[in-house]
Protein backbone atom coordinates (compact mmCIF):
# COMPACT_ATOMS: atom_id res chain seq x y z
CA UNK A 1 0.00 0.00 0.00
CA UNK A 2 1.42 3.44 -0.85
CA UNK A 3 2.07 6.15 1.76
CA UNK A 4 -1.15 8.04 0.95
CA UNK A 5 -3.34 4.98 1.42
CA UNK A 6 -1.49 3.99 4.60
CA UNK A 7 -2.23 7.45 6.02
CA UNK A 8 -5.88 7.18 5.05
CA UNK A 9 -6.32 3.75 6.59
CA UNK A 10 -4.42 4.80 9.70
CA UNK A 11 -7.02 7.47 10.44
CA UNK A 12 -9.87 4.95 10.48
CA UNK A 13 -10.87 3.45 13.80
CA UNK A 14 -12.34 -0.05 13.72
CA UNK A 15 -15.94 -0.35 14.85
CA UNK A 16 -16.09 -1.23 18.54
CA UNK A 17 -19.68 -1.78 19.74
CA UNK A 18 -20.34 -2.06 23.46
CA UNK A 19 -21.87 -5.50 23.00
CA UNK A 20 -20.99 -8.20 20.43
CA UNK A 21 -23.35 -7.93 17.48
CA UNK A 22 -25.14 -11.06 16.36
CA UNK A 23 -24.14 -12.21 12.89
CA UNK A 24 -27.08 -13.46 10.80
CA UNK A 25 -26.98 -17.25 10.31
CA UNK A 26 -26.89 -16.85 6.53
CA UNK A 27 -23.47 -15.18 6.63
CA UNK A 28 -20.76 -17.40 5.17
CA UNK A 29 -17.47 -18.12 6.94
CA UNK A 30 -15.40 -15.73 4.85
CA UNK A 31 -17.84 -12.89 5.46
CA UNK A 32 -17.84 -13.64 9.20
CA UNK A 33 -14.07 -13.36 9.17
CA UNK A 34 -14.30 -9.97 7.48
CA UNK A 35 -16.86 -8.67 9.98
CA UNK A 36 -14.93 -9.89 13.00
CA UNK A 37 -11.70 -8.40 11.67
CA UNK A 38 -13.21 -5.01 10.89
CA UNK A 39 -14.81 -4.85 14.34
CA UNK A 40 -11.60 -5.82 16.13
CA UNK A 41 -9.35 -3.39 17.97
CA UNK A 42 -5.66 -2.79 17.53
CA UNK A 43 -3.48 -4.30 14.83
CA UNK A 44 -6.09 -6.90 13.83
CA UNK A 45 -8.66 -4.23 13.05
CA UNK A 46 -6.21 -2.00 11.19
CA UNK A 47 -5.02 -4.93 9.08
CA UNK A 48 -8.61 -5.79 8.14
CA UNK A 49 -9.27 -2.15 7.23
CA UNK A 50 -6.14 -2.06 5.05
CA UNK A 51 -7.27 -5.23 3.25
CA UNK A 52 -10.71 -3.74 2.71
CA UNK A 53 -9.26 -0.49 1.37
CA UNK A 54 -7.14 -2.46 -1.12
CA UNK A 55 -10.24 -4.35 -2.28
CA UNK A 56 -12.21 -1.13 -2.69
CA UNK A 57 -9.35 0.54 -4.57
CA UNK A 58 -9.31 -2.34 -7.07
CA UNK A 59 -13.06 -1.96 -7.53
CA UNK A 60 -12.80 1.80 -8.01
CA UNK A 61 -9.97 1.42 -10.54
CA UNK A 62 -12.04 -1.12 -12.45
CA UNK A 63 -15.00 1.29 -12.68
CA UNK A 64 -12.75 4.20 -13.67
CA UNK A 65 -11.14 2.11 -16.40
CA UNK A 66 -14.54 0.95 -17.65
CA UNK A 67 -15.78 4.53 -18.00
CA UNK A 68 -12.53 6.01 -19.26
CA UNK A 69 -13.54 6.06 -22.97
CA UNK A 70 -16.32 8.53 -22.10
CA UNK A 71 -13.87 10.90 -20.39
CA UNK A 72 -11.03 11.44 -22.89
CA UNK A 73 -10.13 14.81 -21.36
CA UNK A 74 -8.96 13.23 -18.08
CA UNK A 75 -5.34 12.16 -17.69
CA UNK A 76 -4.11 9.00 -16.03
CA UNK A 77 -3.06 10.71 -12.80
CA UNK A 78 -6.46 12.41 -12.51
CA UNK A 79 -8.22 9.07 -12.96
CA UNK A 80 -6.01 7.50 -10.30
CA UNK A 81 -6.87 10.34 -7.92
CA UNK A 82 -10.57 9.75 -8.56
CA UNK A 83 -10.19 6.02 -7.89
CA UNK A 84 -8.34 6.69 -4.65
CA UNK A 85 -10.92 9.21 -3.44
CA UNK A 86 -13.69 6.77 -4.32
CA UNK A 87 -12.00 3.98 -2.38
CA UNK A 88 -11.47 6.25 0.64
CA UNK A 89 -15.13 7.33 0.70
CA UNK A 90 -16.35 3.79 0.07
CA UNK A 91 -14.26 2.56 2.99
CA UNK A 92 -15.93 5.02 5.34
CA UNK A 93 -19.38 4.07 4.02
CA UNK A 94 -18.78 0.34 4.47
CA UNK A 95 -17.47 0.78 8.02
CA UNK A 96 -20.48 2.91 8.95
CA UNK A 97 -22.85 0.29 7.61
CA UNK A 98 -21.34 -2.95 8.86
CA UNK A 99 -24.46 -3.60 10.92
CA UNK A 100 -26.56 -3.45 7.72
CA UNK A 101 -24.82 -6.49 6.21
CA UNK A 102 -27.20 -9.46 6.24
CA UNK A 103 -25.33 -12.05 4.22
CA UNK A 104 -27.50 -11.97 1.10
CA UNK A 105 -24.21 -11.92 -0.82
CA UNK A 106 -20.58 -12.38 0.14
CA UNK A 107 -19.19 -9.49 2.15
CA UNK A 108 -16.65 -8.68 -0.54
CA UNK A 109 -19.39 -8.48 -3.18
CA UNK A 110 -21.47 -6.22 -0.93
CA UNK A 111 -18.53 -3.93 -0.17
CA UNK A 112 -17.35 -3.88 -3.80
CA UNK A 113 -20.56 -2.13 -4.85
CA UNK A 114 -19.84 0.82 -2.57
CA UNK A 115 -16.63 1.53 -4.48
CA UNK A 116 -18.32 1.14 -7.86
CA UNK A 117 -20.99 3.66 -6.83
CA UNK A 118 -18.51 6.16 -5.41
CA UNK A 119 -16.34 5.97 -8.53
CA UNK A 120 -19.33 6.45 -10.83
CA UNK A 121 -20.55 9.46 -8.83
CA UNK A 122 -17.13 11.12 -8.80
CA UNK A 123 -16.67 10.57 -12.53
CA UNK A 124 -20.06 12.11 -13.28
CA UNK A 125 -19.20 15.12 -11.18
CA UNK A 126 -15.80 15.48 -12.84
CA UNK A 127 -17.32 15.26 -16.32
CA UNK A 128 -19.55 18.27 -15.45
CA UNK A 129 -16.78 20.27 -13.80
CA UNK A 130 -16.67 23.74 -15.28
CA UNK A 131 -19.84 23.13 -17.31
CA UNK A 132 -22.98 25.16 -16.86
CA UNK A 133 -25.93 23.17 -15.54
CA UNK A 134 -28.90 23.91 -17.85
CA UNK A 135 -31.92 24.82 -15.77
CA UNK A 136 -34.03 26.21 -18.61
CA UNK A 137 -36.18 23.69 -20.52
CA UNK A 138 -34.12 22.32 -23.39
CA UNK A 139 -35.52 18.81 -23.59
CA UNK A 140 -39.14 19.30 -24.60
CA UNK A 141 -38.51 16.73 -27.30
CA UNK A 142 -39.06 13.96 -24.75
CA UNK A 143 -42.78 14.66 -25.06
CA UNK A 144 -42.97 14.80 -28.84
CA UNK A 145 -43.90 11.69 -30.81
CA UNK A 146 -43.44 11.77 -34.58
CA UNK A 147 -45.84 10.34 -37.17
CA UNK A 148 -49.05 10.83 -35.20
CA UNK A 149 -52.50 11.07 -36.73
CA UNK A 150 -53.91 14.65 -36.83
CA UNK A 151 -56.20 14.11 -33.82
CA UNK A 152 -53.42 12.59 -31.74
CA UNK A 153 -50.99 15.32 -32.79
CA UNK A 154 -53.47 18.01 -31.71
CA UNK A 155 -53.97 16.26 -28.36
CA UNK A 156 -50.22 16.04 -27.87
CA UNK A 157 -49.83 19.73 -28.67
CA UNK A 158 -52.51 20.66 -26.12
CA UNK A 159 -50.85 18.49 -23.48
CA UNK A 160 -47.46 20.03 -24.14
CA UNK A 161 -48.81 23.59 -23.97
CA UNK A 162 -50.66 22.88 -20.73
CA UNK A 163 -47.61 21.18 -19.26
CA UNK A 164 -45.30 24.06 -20.14
CA UNK A 165 -47.70 26.50 -18.50
CA UNK A 166 -48.05 24.30 -15.42
CA UNK A 167 -44.30 23.98 -14.97
CA UNK A 168 -44.02 27.77 -15.08
CA UNK A 169 -47.02 28.55 -12.86
CA UNK A 170 -47.86 25.55 -10.64
CA UNK A 171 -44.40 24.55 -9.43
CA UNK A 172 -42.28 26.48 -6.97
CA UNK A 173 -39.02 27.91 -8.38
CA UNK A 174 -37.02 25.16 -6.66
CA UNK A 175 -39.33 22.40 -7.93
CA UNK A 176 -39.04 23.87 -11.41
CA UNK A 177 -35.23 23.92 -11.29
CA UNK A 178 -35.08 20.32 -10.09
CA UNK A 179 -37.66 18.96 -12.54
CA UNK A 180 -36.15 20.75 -15.53
CA UNK A 181 -32.59 19.89 -14.58
CA UNK A 182 -33.14 16.20 -13.84
CA UNK A 183 -36.06 15.15 -16.04
CA UNK A 184 -35.79 17.43 -19.04
CA UNK A 185 -32.11 18.24 -19.40
CA UNK A 186 -30.61 15.03 -18.04
CA UNK A 187 -28.34 16.60 -15.42
CA UNK A 188 -26.92 13.82 -13.17
CA UNK A 189 -28.55 14.00 -9.74
CA UNK A 190 -25.19 14.08 -7.95
CA UNK A 191 -24.10 17.06 -10.03
CA UNK A 192 -27.35 18.95 -9.41
CA UNK A 193 -27.19 18.17 -5.69
CA UNK A 194 -23.72 19.66 -5.53
CA UNK A 195 -24.66 22.77 -7.51
CA UNK A 196 -27.80 23.39 -5.43
CA UNK A 197 -26.03 22.61 -2.15
CA UNK A 198 -28.40 19.77 -1.23
CA UNK A 199 -28.44 15.96 -1.35
CA UNK A 200 -29.86 13.16 -3.48
CA UNK A 201 -32.69 12.34 -1.08
CA UNK A 202 -33.93 15.91 -1.00
CA UNK A 203 -33.84 16.13 -4.80
CA UNK A 204 -35.75 12.86 -5.22
CA UNK A 205 -38.41 14.19 -2.82
CA UNK A 206 -38.63 17.49 -4.73
CA UNK A 207 -38.90 15.66 -8.06
CA UNK A 208 -41.63 13.39 -6.67
CA UNK A 209 -43.62 16.38 -5.38
CA UNK A 210 -43.23 18.28 -8.66
CA UNK A 211 -44.47 15.34 -10.73
CA UNK A 212 -47.41 14.82 -8.38
CA UNK A 213 -48.40 18.49 -8.71
CA UNK A 214 -48.24 18.31 -12.49
CA UNK A 215 -50.26 15.07 -12.64
CA UNK A 216 -52.96 16.57 -10.46
CA UNK A 217 -53.05 19.73 -12.57
CA UNK A 218 -53.41 17.78 -15.80
CA UNK A 219 -56.20 15.67 -14.31
CA UNK A 220 -58.02 18.86 -13.37
CA UNK A 221 -57.70 20.02 -16.97
CA UNK A 222 -59.14 16.74 -18.23
CA UNK A 223 -55.85 15.61 -19.73
CA UNK A 224 -54.15 12.27 -19.26
CA UNK A 225 -50.67 12.67 -17.74
CA UNK A 226 -47.76 11.64 -19.93
CA UNK A 227 -45.78 8.53 -18.91
CA UNK A 228 -42.87 10.89 -18.28
CA UNK A 229 -44.71 12.16 -15.20
CA UNK A 230 -45.09 8.72 -13.68
CA UNK A 231 -42.66 7.66 -10.95
CA UNK A 232 -39.78 5.53 -12.24
Secondary structure, DSSP 8 states (H G I E B T S, - for coil): --HHHHHHHHT------SS-----TT--HHHHHHHHHHH--HHHHHHHHHHHHHHHHHHHHHHHHHHGGG-TTS-HHHHHHHHHHHHHHHHHHHHHTGGG--SSS-HHHHHHHHHHHHHHHHHHHHHTTT-----S---GGGG--SS--HHHHHHHHHHHHHHHHHHHHTS-HHHHHHHIIIIIS---HHHHHHHTT--HHHHHHHHHHHHHHHHHHHHHTT----GGGS--
